[in-house]
Each structure stands twice: as structure tokens, then as C-alpha cells.
Amino acid sequence: MQSEIFRDAQLEILAPEVGIRTGPRHEGRYLLTESDVLTCRKNSDTITRGAWPIEKWAPGDNPVMTYFALDDYYDIPADALQSAQLDNLFFAGRNISADEEAVASARVIGTSLATGYAAGRLAAAQALGKPREQTIAAIQRALEITYTAPS
């Protein structure tokens, strides 16, 4: 059965082998960066947190781990989950709007599950016409996220 909505959709890329961890990602309203991860940047509109180091893999090599401050974390803002071009397109998991280094931390399963949950909530709320700020606050409550502004 063919869906009319996806009639002209095309597969742009398929990893050439098992184990490819990343690939091209879409541009979001915000690009999560290596600096955000390593400086443990906090955001008032966070929808989840990352606590895994940057874990870079190359074929045939051991992973290279880059750590940030012990017992700290970085925030992933809601805007890293929403397309800069298509207002009704949301991302999750290893497809969030992030540079290669940042996604090497954010793609781990726990963070991916949380971004999936948040992307679903954001998309549903937008479809229902609910205010974005209220949805972000509801996600933060559900995930028990509190924000404290830097002093």
C-alpha cells in the first residue's frame, strides 16, 4: 500500500555496512556542539540531559573518549530536536541537530530514548496547537529536570 503523502519521498543515504554510527543529519533550530558538551552548557529549554563522554569510533581502532567535568552533564535544548526548515519535522536519537563530536555523546541509548520521548511530545503538542513553552515545561516535569541559571 502506498501513502499519497510519501509518494515523492526518496531514501537519500543508507550506511554501507553494519556499525556505522552516524551520518548526515538535518539542521535544527539549534546545533548542539562539541563545546556545549565539553563545557556542560545548561539551557532553560532543555528537554533532556547528556552525561556520556564523547565516544568516537573509527574502523579497526579502539574508541577515543573525551570526557567533560566529573559528575556534571550538558543540556540538550528543544530546538536541537526541531528542523530549521520544516516547522513540523522533529528529530531524535542520533539524528538530532548536532555536530559530529556532540552526537558522539548524545547518541547513547538513554539519551536517545529521552530525545525520542521529547520529540514525540513536541510534535503532538504542535499538531494540537498547544503552546511550546508549556510543552517544554511538561517534558521537564515528566523527566524531573530542573533548570538553575548560571550565577
KANOR-V943752 format. One record per backbone hydrogen bond with DSSP energy under -0.5 kcal/mol. NH is the residue of the N-H (numbers start at 1). CO is the residue of the C=O. If there is no record, write none. Layout:
# KANOR-V943752
NH;CO
NH;CO
This chain:
# KANOR-V943752
6;3
7;4
9;6
12;10
20;17
21;19
28;26
29;79
29;82
30;79
32;30
32;97
37;33
38;34
39;35
40;37
41;36
46;43
47;76
48;76
50;74
54;66
55;53
55;104
56;54
56;64
61;58
64;56
65;63
66;54
72;69
74;50
75;41
76;48
77;75
78;45
80;77
81;78
82;79
83;89
84;27
87;85
89;86
90;88
91;81
95;92
96;93
97;80
98;96
99;32
103;99
104;100
105;102
106;102
107;103
108;105
112;108
113;109
114;110
115;111
116;112
117;113
118;114
119;115
120;116
121;117
122;118
123;119
124;120
125;121
126;122
127;123
128;124
129;126
130;125
135;131
136;132
137;133
138;134
139;135
140;136
141;137
142;138
143;139
144;141
145;140
146;144
